[in-house]
Amino acid sequence: MSNYNYANPEMFYLLLVMVPMVVWYIFRYRKSGASLKISTTQSFEGLAKGWKHYLRHSLFVITLAVIALLVVALARPQSSESWENVSTEGIDIVMAIDVSTSMLARDLRPDRLEAAKDVATQFIAGRPYDRIGLVVFSGESFTQCPLTTDHAVVTNLLRGTQTGILEDGTAIGNGLATSVNRLKESDAISRVIILLTDGENNRGEIPPLTAAEIAKTFGIRVYTIGVGTIGTAPYPVQTPFGTRIQDVQVKIDEESLQSIANITGGKYFRATNNEKLKSIYDEIDALEKSKIEVKEFSKKQEEFQPYALAAMLLMIIGILLKVSVFRNIP
């Protein structure tokens, strides 16, 4: 226990309750009378004392041990001897994802949006020490999650992202500008935007290249990903007879996406299937780890579980002994 730190050391004051318990037990033991009275004990004087006589106080000792173990568990012992090498440079990443209805095209499995969410979730899981935010855009843009190290929150919000939550269209410039706005006040050494879209800029007040120049001003790199096959793609269309799959033309403004990446020092990628999309995120992951420094830090671990389990075990043993071996004669 000397190697532990305690999150709630004030809980040890609860051990003081054991003092009046001991006093009360001694007082009750001295004042207790015999359960069975006989005229003389002379005939029993030569008999040896049994093991129950020497263990008659064991139930009380078990009770004290249970209280002591529970108090230690409540004090939350934490070990701090485990050291972990981590790779971290303070990278802030905003993922800007197109949620226009064209992302429902099924040239990726099960569709473009779900494929993008699956791969992005794996990307987030692989960067546990970076702050990550989420911006969604279609005809307008919205910050779904600000920069945070709580990746469970980002992942849950990402998985819940659907088409139709914003006005339809493709406002690449607005999506990029909103992402820049989330990063411009960041003091991280490296700031990155991963912008994923499957269309051409046809909405919004901010031209994509203007947003790229703003990103360059703040030293933000932008990796752009164009999602969709070349030519046509199957797309679900609602008809009076139900949903029908029709081939629609794929139109991606690769020139603008390439220019955005070039202006900001990033890179443009084209994802035509699920495997290519995953490889793109893997490449971005590798690019953004090339400048990371190795640091060492102490990681605390909760150690209360053994004490709680020991208290539970002793409590069960005490109850079993009380109703069997040390059962009182009525």
Secondary structure as UniProt FT lines:
FT   TURN            2..3
FT   STRAND          4..6
FT   HELIX           9..17
FT   HELIX           18..31
FT   HELIX           42..44
FT   TURN            45..46
FT   HELIX           51..54
FT   TURN            55..57
FT   HELIX           58..74
FT   STRAND          77..79
FT   STRAND          83..87
FT   STRAND          91..98
FT   HELIX           101..104
FT   HELIX           112..125
FT   TURN            128..129
FT   STRAND          131..137
FT   STRAND          141..148
FT   HELIX           151..159
FT   TURN            163..164
FT   HELIX           172..183
FT   TURN            184..185
FT   STRAND          190..197
FT   HELIX           208..217
FT   TURN            218..219
FT   STRAND          221..227
FT   STRAND          232..239
FT   TURN            240..241
FT   STRAND          242..249
FT   HELIX           254..264
FT   STRAND          268..271
FT   HELIX           274..287
FT   TURN            288..291
FT   STRAND          294..298
FT   STRAND          301..302
FT   HELIX           305..323
FT   TURN            324..326
//
